[in-house]
Amino acid sequence: MFENISAAMLALLGQSLWETVLMVGVSGVLGSLLGVPLGIYLRLTDQGGVLQNAAAHHAVGWVVNALRSVPFIILLVAIIPFTRLVVGSSIGTAAAIVPLTVAAAPFMARLVETALREVDGGLIEAAQAMGATTGQIVWKVLLPEALPGIVAGVTITFVTLTGYSAMAGAIGGGGLGDLGIRYGYQRFLPDVMVVVVLVLIVFVQLIQSLGDWMVRRISHR
């Protein structure tokens, strides 16, 4: 059944797996670095927030929703000029990281905002009554209390990016998606496609298991 899985194909599979790890890892970290502060800002300016500001909240929220509304395969193509401006090319692993980061940041922002909403308002009021600044409320109340939810959100983001990275293969982004499309679909090698799918399943399971383990460790502090 796996007659096309030669040593050369295994080497190509290993290279594609590394490209996927690179795309998902870098874009996930960059997306989190952008999305977490954005989510905190959305929560602070929301109704009942420490910095309640309806106009600012709706303006930023509209941009976040707009980015999340664009299907990723369209986003890949739509921001090609921006991708070329950032990395000098629209093809390859480095180029795929740009749209993946753009897709991850607003997604992560909404997950962080949702996690922060779960923080007991009484804790925030108590901090305010003791004269805590906004920064102190964020660092000493909101983030520690919402940390398990934020870590769960990061895990979901990484899993989602794995699916997006496979789509990036459709326009030469490299990775397992590219391998599956070029060999599994265009050259009609079903055994290659089966192996690619199995590797992706194991990859996602590892991310989810690691995320669940971290959430349990944090929750049991």
C-alpha atoms as one frame of an Amber mdcrd trajectory, in Angstrom:
protein
   0.000   0.000   0.000   2.887   2.350   0.762   5.019   1.528  -2.295   5.682
   5.234  -3.016   7.073   5.895   0.473  10.733   5.601  -0.479  13.731   6.904
   1.443  13.669  10.044  -0.706   9.978  10.550   0.060  10.609  10.106   3.801
  13.332  12.767   3.591  10.885  15.067   1.800   8.271  14.290   4.443  10.719
  15.218   7.197  11.570  18.507   5.473   7.874  19.298   4.994   7.161  18.515
   8.645   9.925  20.898   9.701   8.469  23.635   7.464   5.060  23.091   9.065
   6.574  23.262  12.561   8.357  26.488  11.554   5.242  28.082  10.053   2.949
  27.138  12.940   5.538  27.912  15.652   6.668  31.328  14.431   3.227  32.568
  13.369   1.690  31.218  16.589   4.198  33.075  18.755   3.927  36.297  16.723
   0.141  36.023  16.602   0.000  35.563  20.368   2.327  38.513  20.962  -0.064
  40.667  18.923  -3.315  39.025  19.962  -2.873  38.946  23.753  -2.395  42.753
  24.161  -5.208  43.296  21.662  -7.517  41.040  23.666  -6.582  42.811  26.901
  -7.345  46.176  25.295 -10.728  44.905  24.089 -11.615  43.729  27.599 -10.434
  46.913  29.316 -12.435  49.166  26.968 -15.540  46.974  26.973 -18.651  47.828
  28.968 -17.798  47.493  32.666 -14.075  47.442  31.886 -11.447  49.410  33.749
 -10.962  51.765  30.768 -14.526  51.624  29.428 -14.609  53.373  26.045 -17.397
  52.302  23.715 -16.051  54.113  20.630 -12.537  52.662  20.924 -13.895  49.202
  21.737 -16.200  49.151  18.717 -13.500  50.514  16.386 -10.898  47.910  17.391
 -13.551  45.199  17.606 -14.680  45.992  14.047 -11.138  45.565  12.699 -10.745
  42.274  14.589 -14.066  40.979  13.269 -13.242  42.090   9.726  -9.964  40.170
   9.716 -11.633  37.102  11.193 -14.385  37.242   8.561 -12.021  36.773   5.615
 -11.536  33.085   4.676  -7.867  32.225   5.083  -7.383  31.068   1.478  -8.588
  34.529   0.331  -6.488  36.315   2.945  -3.424  34.482   1.603  -3.945  36.020
  -1.831  -5.320  39.397  -0.741  -2.258  40.405   1.273   0.385  39.203  -1.198
   1.652  42.803  -1.727   2.056  43.191   2.050   3.767  39.783   2.267   6.231
  40.805  -0.466   6.881  44.059   1.368   7.702  42.204   4.609   9.724  39.190
   3.393  10.468  40.061  -0.248   8.559  37.108  -1.702   5.067  35.640  -1.797
   6.216  32.017  -2.100   7.829  29.808   0.501   7.703  29.139   4.209   8.783
  32.636   5.277   6.095  34.169   3.058   3.416  31.882   4.516   4.242  33.040
   8.043   2.989  36.579   7.265  -0.656  35.733   6.435  -0.661  33.068   9.169
   0.313  35.724  11.718  -2.300  38.150  10.357  -4.944  35.426  10.735  -3.773
  34.318  14.194  -3.655  37.730  15.915  -7.395  38.653  15.766  -8.379  35.040
  16.463  -6.188  35.027  19.556  -7.466  38.459  20.623 -11.066  37.245  20.828
 -10.047  34.125  22.784  -8.103  36.261  25.279 -10.989  38.697  25.617 -13.343
  35.784  26.323 -10.966  34.360  28.965 -10.671  37.757  30.681 -14.469  38.096
  30.829 -14.520  35.052  33.121 -12.475  36.835  35.802 -14.563  37.637  38.876
 -15.482  41.332  38.797 -15.251  41.419  42.600 -11.489  40.860  42.395 -11.112
  43.842  40.067 -13.269  46.048  42.297 -11.217  45.027  45.333  -7.987  45.899
  43.490  -9.421  49.276  42.472 -10.523  49.935  46.075  -6.921  49.358  47.192
  -5.698  51.942  44.680  -4.257  49.564  42.074  -3.376  51.101  38.716  -4.637
  49.727  35.426  -1.288  48.041  34.803  -1.342  46.405  38.218  -4.894  45.167
  37.663  -3.846  43.648  34.329  -0.636  41.985  35.574  -1.696  40.993  39.095
  -5.402  40.235  38.707  -6.628  39.738  35.132  -3.755  37.768  33.604  -3.079
  35.411  36.578  -6.787  34.634  36.991  -7.380  34.111  33.263  -4.097  32.284
  32.553  -5.606  28.766  32.141  -8.150  30.145  29.673  -5.456  32.077  27.801
  -3.235  28.975  27.530  -6.226  27.010  26.256  -6.770  29.781  23.704  -3.135
  29.611  22.592  -3.529  25.857  22.125  -6.624  26.328  19.970  -4.773  28.968
  17.941  -1.851  26.624  17.244  -4.201  23.816  16.206  -6.088  26.206  13.903
  -2.816  27.440  12.402  -1.892  23.843  11.557  -4.962  23.654   9.339  -4.209
  27.072   7.850  -0.592  26.049   7.133  -1.875  23.131   5.066  -3.935  25.616
   3.037  -0.814  27.740   2.528   0.574  24.806   0.541  -1.996  25.596  -2.167
   0.023  28.694  -3.157   3.506  27.275  -2.632   3.823  27.911   1.072   5.657
  24.667   1.686   4.980  22.261   4.539   2.864  19.138   4.743  -0.042  20.747
   2.888   2.208  21.503  -0.068   3.524  17.926  -0.054   0.014  16.492   0.077
  -1.196  18.671  -2.795   1.827  18.141  -5.084   2.260  14.394  -4.569  -0.983
  13.150  -3.079  -3.377  15.101  -5.321  -1.586  16.373  -8.465   0.485  13.191
  -8.976  -2.266  10.983  -7.576  -0.190   9.114  -5.013  -2.838   8.174  -2.426
  -0.348   6.525  -0.077   1.562   9.817   0.201  -1.671  11.643   0.987  -2.534
   9.050   3.662   0.869   9.481   5.321   0.574  13.296   5.222  -2.868  13.142
   6.842  -1.627  10.736   9.539   1.340  12.983  10.330  -0.970  16.014  10.579
  -3.293  14.125  12.940  -0.382  13.149  15.210   0.991  16.715  15.046  -2.338
  18.221  16.160  -2.764  15.599  18.887   0.661  16.484  20.305  -0.157  20.216
  20.337  -3.532  19.605  22.009  -2.077  17.199  24.579   0.711  19.631  25.476
  -1.799  22.480  25.805  -4.146  20.399  27.974  -1.230  19.367  30.203  -0.166
  22.996  30.672  -3.730  24.068  31.506  -4.014  21.311  34.134  -0.686  22.307
  35.682  -1.672  25.971  35.857  -5.164  25.228  37.166  -3.785  23.114  40.030
  -1.350  25.732  41.327
